[in-house]
Amino acid sequence: MSRLATTFAACADAGRAALVIFVTGGDPSPANTPAILDAVVAGGADVIELGMPFTDPMADGPAIQLANLRSLGAGTTTAKLFEIARDFRARHPDVPLVLMGYANPMVRRGPAWFANAAAAAGIDGVICVDIPPEEDDALGPALRAHGIDPVRLATPTTDAARLPAVLDKASGFLYYVSVAGITGMQQAAGDSIANAVAHLKGSTDLPVAVGFGIRTPDQAAAVARVADGVVVGSAVIDAIAKAAAAGDDPAVAVRDLVSGLSAAVRSARREMAA
């Protein structure tokens, strides 16, 4: 089994959702990222999404847009990001690491080059926001050849006619984008998320993780009661930015935030049963 499959299965066996934490690689600088990633693990995250900085992050809200600009301004390159990932894998051999980003940095040197570099760095999955499933050939075959999961996105506008295309050749987990909009701006109603997750799980055996707009432990717990995974990103990016601006250690802020989210996710279903 892959690291992603093993981790989601272990969380399911424990009667809880997985906590998935997104951080932008290289924010506020490449030198900070290793300690931030270690803090995410120490705080109790189960899966890490490592964002690849890009100049035009069309699906992201202001927090992650600014993180991308800070990272690029600090000199983060794709090669540096793979170095960070490779070192992370050496320190944390069992924690799934997923690259999330946009097509340009992933395919500009060719899909085979990217997939080979990702595999060498210990990457488990890739989320490419702007390659639709109908264009899977642009990257998917190269990833699968190296055992890397192409993680697909479903949204509130993914209807029954299109869902089979989204699920075709998807692996790792299915990322449900719970709002029709950009990251960090609003959260969908609980009933809407529960209904969407139930619908998706009726069509796939993949774990369903829910993201976009989840910022607090209470929000994370509510999603953890119905989904297989809870994705938090913008709140973590905001904590990093605030700590860095104040001259504090971003890793400490991240560990504290993730610890609270982890506790909420781990206890969510026990509290529901009680």
Salt bridges, closest charged atoms under 4 A:
ASP27 OD1 - ARG70 NE 2.70
ASP38 OD1 - ARG91 NE 2.99
ASP38 OD1 - HIS92 NE2 2.75
ASP46 OD1 - ARG16 NH2 2.86
ASP46 OD1 - ARG266 NH2 3.84
GLU83 OE2 - LYS80 NZ 3.19
ASP124 OD1 - ARG3 NE 2.70
ASP124 OD2 - ARG89 NH2 2.83
GLU134 OE1 - ARG162 NH2 2.88
ASP136 OD2 - ARG144 NH2 2.45
ASP136 OD1 - ARG152 NH2 2.81
ASP168 OD2 - LYS169 NZ 3.20
ASP228 OD2 - LYS201 NZ 2.71
ASP238 OD2 - ARG215 NH2 2.56
ASP256 OD1 - ARG255 NE 3.95
GLU271 OE1 - ARG225 NH2 3.84
